[in-house]
Amino acid sequence: MSITENLARVRADIYDAALAAGRDPSSVRLLPVSKYHPADQIREAHAAGCTLFGENRVQEMAAKHAELADEGIGFAVIGPVQSNKVKPVAELAAELQSLESLSLAEKLNRRCEALGRRLPVLVQVNTSGEPQKSGIAPADAVGFARSLQGREGLDVRGLMTMAVFSHDEAEVAACFQRLVDAQARIRDAVGGGYDELSMGMSGDFRIAIAHGSTCVRIGTAIFGPRLNLR
Ligand SMILES: *Cc1c(COP(=O)(O)O)cnc(C)c1O
């Protein structure tokens, strides 16, 4: 299957999952995740209508940005940001979905204010409780949201999570529900906002859409297996 064919199938599956959940299909955006895949594959997806791509390593994002930004292609950072990588994120990323510490928020905010931009960000929440996963604890969501208020360099749009990797659909669904619950508590505390819920990947996006996902991050189902050997 080509990337173009994979994209058509994934888009149809998103559409069907949204209708099955009684939702407007246009309320779910697709973020193709291009990490580890070369520029030509991104070009093929771009030709099929995608303009924003997810990358989980800042260095790879910066390299692909240098190669592809002129062609109208942008990148969302979806992985950990070390403090020495704040600058390229502030300067190059179209959005950051993996904000998970106050120190990162402070550094990014300062950089973005200096650049005169408001970077769209999502707060990553660790809804599976697995130590190897990034994100703030659900119990800290309200406090963290409060600490982000008034930061002019950050446009806080919502929450992101990765569910547990499991064949048990109920366990996966419980993770997504924890993100929905965190959103409700934050909205109560700060008076609204946080509309975006980025949840769902190749293996679990249908479940995520049933639980209210507004952004699914899909790599393998579009680009095929990753060669994690570079
Ligand atoms: C790699 C990655 C994805 C995409 O995963 P697939 O299973 O290949 O669809 C989604 N979100 C994050 C944060 C990732 O790192």
The ligand as a Gaussian input file, in Angstrom:
#p B3LYP/6-31G(d) Opt

LIG

0 1
 C        5.212000       7.720000      17.479000
 C        4.120000       8.420000      18.149000
 C        2.803000       8.339000      17.670000
 C        2.388000       7.493000      16.471000
 O        2.424000       6.134000      16.794000
 P        1.884000       5.013000      15.767000
 O        1.578000       3.863000      16.658000
 O        2.995000       4.737000      14.826000
 O        0.696000       5.542000      15.091000
 C        1.835000       9.064000      18.340000
 N        2.119000       9.841000      19.414000
 C        3.365000       9.937000      19.893000
 C        3.618000      10.815000      21.070000
 C        4.411000       9.231000      19.302000
 O        5.653000       9.342000      19.791000

